């Protein structure tokens, strides 16, 4: 995280404290091959299969558990 903080500072963004919430908000958290959670991939799959962003949001807005997400993608 310190490397990212330095990179942001070099580009004019001075952040006193950087944590995982920053990466989650900006879409760079748990989306690497080393990540243990497949949820990001499942959501990407659902988004690709949705005719619009609004449709995707409506589909996933009621999902409240991992099991519900798995049912939605057919697993």
C-alpha positions as a printed Julia matrix, in Angstrom:
75×3 Matrix{Float64}:
   0.0     0.0     0.0
   2.9     2.33    0.61
   3.88    2.03   -3.06
   0.39    3.05   -4.13
   0.45    5.98   -1.69
   3.74    7.16   -3.2
   2.42    6.72   -6.74
  -0.67    8.78   -5.95
   1.46   11.51   -4.33
   3.65   11.67   -7.44
   0.49   12.29   -9.43
  -0.81   15.05   -7.19
  -3.03   13.05   -4.85
  -1.84   13.38   -1.28
  -3.48   10.87    1.03
  -2.55   10.77    4.7
  -3.67    7.19    5.25
  -4.44    4.58    2.62
  -6.24    1.33    3.43
  -8.11   -1.53    1.77
 -11.3     0.53    1.55
  -9.6     2.76   -1.02
  -8.74   -0.22   -3.19
 -12.21   -1.74   -2.8
 -13.85    1.55   -3.8
 -11.61    1.99   -6.83
 -11.94   -1.61   -8.02
  -8.4    -2.79   -7.43
  -8.98   -4.92   -4.36
  -9.17   -8.71   -4.66
  -9.14   -8.72   -8.44
  -5.74  -10.33   -8.93
  -4.91  -14.01   -9.49
  -3.69  -14.19   -5.9
  -7.11  -13.29   -4.59
  -8.97  -16.11   -2.92
 -12.49  -14.82   -3.55
 -14.22  -15.63   -6.86
 -17.0   -13.08   -6.23
 -15.49  -10.42   -8.49
 -15.43  -12.83  -11.41
 -18.99  -13.93  -10.76
 -20.18  -10.33  -10.71
 -18.3    -9.61  -13.93
 -20.0   -12.62  -15.51
 -23.41  -11.38  -14.41
 -22.67   -7.89  -15.7
 -21.62   -9.23  -19.11
 -24.85  -11.2   -19.31
 -26.99   -8.18  -18.46
 -28.42   -6.0   -21.23
 -27.71   -2.81  -19.26
 -26.03   -1.59  -16.11
 -29.45   -0.84  -14.62
 -30.58   -4.41  -15.25
 -27.41   -5.75  -13.61
 -27.94   -3.56  -10.55
 -31.55   -4.67  -10.24
 -30.5    -8.32  -10.48
 -27.82   -8.17   -7.81
 -29.44   -5.66   -5.45
 -31.37   -8.36   -3.63
 -28.46  -10.78   -3.28
 -27.55  -10.99    0.38
 -25.44  -14.14    0.59
 -22.78  -16.03   -1.29
 -25.21  -18.93   -1.77
 -27.73  -16.63   -3.46
 -25.02  -15.37   -5.8
 -24.07  -18.94   -6.71
 -27.72  -19.76   -7.49
 -27.95  -16.67   -9.66
 -25.01  -17.74  -11.81
 -26.24  -21.32  -11.96
 -23.79  -23.08   -9.67
